[in-house]
Amino acid sequence: MADYNFWMDLLDTFQSSPNWIKAVWLLIPPGFLLALIAMLMRYRIASKRAEKALDGELIYSIHRRTDGDLQIVRHLPEVDRNPALLLLDDPSRDDHAPQNHGSHP
């Protein structure tokens, strides 16, 4: 087996295969490259759109502490004339209180 050559064996297999298999062997590498280029271009276009969608500035963020409480962190010292819309939960609802699922008194 000292005189075995992989490339000679591969080319011999290619020459002895049917014509439709030869066509598939010849079409797969360029098709793969075109698909790879198309995926990369779509990724670049999508990433550019995502960067443009984040224009603006971060005003508030929400941080969950280890005890489960939520803390709203304000990143700007003073909000300009147009304050951000902040949706808060119903203050009368207490999520930590036990729920009474029985009959009403």
C-alpha positions as CSV (number, residue, x, y, z in Angstrom):
1,M,0.0,0.0,0.0
2,A,3.0,2.3,-0.3
3,D,2.0,3.4,-3.8
4,Y,-1.6,4.3,-2.9
5,N,-2.6,7.8,-4.1
6,F,-5.9,9.2,-2.8
7,W,-6.2,11.7,-5.7
8,M,-5.8,9.0,-8.3
9,D,-8.4,6.9,-6.6
10,L,-10.8,9.9,-6.3
11,L,-10.4,10.8,-10.0
12,D,-10.8,7.2,-11.1
13,T,-14.0,7.0,-9.1
14,F,-15.2,10.3,-10.7
15,Q,-14.5,9.0,-14.2
16,S,-16.3,5.7,-13.7
17,S,-19.4,7.3,-12.2
18,P,-22.5,8.1,-14.3
19,N,-22.9,11.4,-16.0
20,W,-25.6,12.7,-13.7
21,I,-23.3,12.1,-10.7
22,K,-20.5,13.9,-12.4
23,A,-22.9,16.9,-12.9
24,V,-23.8,16.8,-9.2
25,W,-20.1,16.7,-8.2
26,L,-19.4,19.7,-10.4
27,L,-22.5,21.7,-9.2
28,I,-22.3,21.2,-5.5
29,P,-19.1,23.3,-4.7
30,P,-20.2,26.5,-6.6
31,G,-23.7,26.1,-5.2
32,F,-22.3,25.8,-1.7
33,L,-20.3,29.0,-2.2
34,L,-23.2,30.9,-3.6
35,A,-25.4,29.8,-0.6
36,L,-22.7,30.8,1.8
37,I,-22.3,34.3,0.2
38,A,-26.1,34.7,0.2
39,M,-26.3,33.9,4.0
40,L,-23.4,36.2,4.8
41,M,-25.0,39.1,2.9
42,R,-28.4,38.5,4.6
43,Y,-26.7,38.5,8.0
44,R,-24.8,41.8,7.2
45,I,-28.0,43.5,6.0
46,A,-30.0,42.2,9.1
47,S,-27.2,43.4,11.4
48,K,-27.2,46.8,9.8
49,R,-30.9,47.1,10.3
50,A,-30.7,46.0,13.9
51,E,-28.1,48.7,14.6
52,K,-30.3,51.4,13.1
53,A,-33.3,50.2,15.1
54,L,-31.4,50.9,18.4
55,D,-31.0,54.6,17.8
56,G,-31.7,56.6,20.8
57,E,-30.6,56.5,24.4
58,L,-31.3,54.2,27.3
59,I,-33.4,55.9,29.9
60,Y,-34.5,53.2,32.3
61,S,-33.6,49.6,32.9
62,I,-35.1,47.0,35.2
63,H,-32.9,45.0,37.6
64,R,-34.1,41.9,39.5
65,R,-32.5,41.7,42.9
66,T,-31.6,38.4,44.6
67,D,-34.6,38.7,46.9
68,G,-36.9,38.8,43.8
69,D,-37.8,42.5,43.9
70,L,-37.6,44.6,40.8
71,Q,-35.7,47.8,40.8
72,I,-36.0,50.5,38.1
73,V,-32.7,52.1,37.4
74,R,-32.7,55.6,35.8
75,H,-29.7,56.2,33.6
76,L,-30.2,59.9,33.0
77,P,-30.0,62.5,35.7
78,E,-33.0,64.5,34.3
79,V,-35.5,63.5,31.7
80,D,-36.0,66.2,29.0
81,R,-39.4,67.7,28.2
82,N,-40.8,64.4,26.8
83,P,-40.7,61.8,29.6
84,A,-40.6,58.2,28.7
85,L,-43.8,56.2,29.1
86,L,-43.5,54.0,32.1
87,L,-46.1,51.2,32.6
88,L,-46.4,50.2,36.2
89,D,-48.4,47.3,37.8
90,D,-51.6,47.9,39.7
91,P,-50.4,49.1,43.2
92,S,-53.4,47.5,44.9
93,R,-52.4,44.1,43.7
94,D,-50.0,42.3,45.9
95,D,-48.2,39.4,44.1
96,H,-46.7,38.1,47.3
97,A,-50.0,37.7,49.2
98,P,-51.6,34.2,49.3
99,Q,-54.4,33.8,46.8
100,N,-57.8,32.7,48.0
101,H,-59.2,30.3,45.4
102,G,-62.0,29.0,47.7
103,S,-65.6,30.2,47.9
104,H,-66.3,33.9,48.5
105,P,-67.3,34.8,52.1
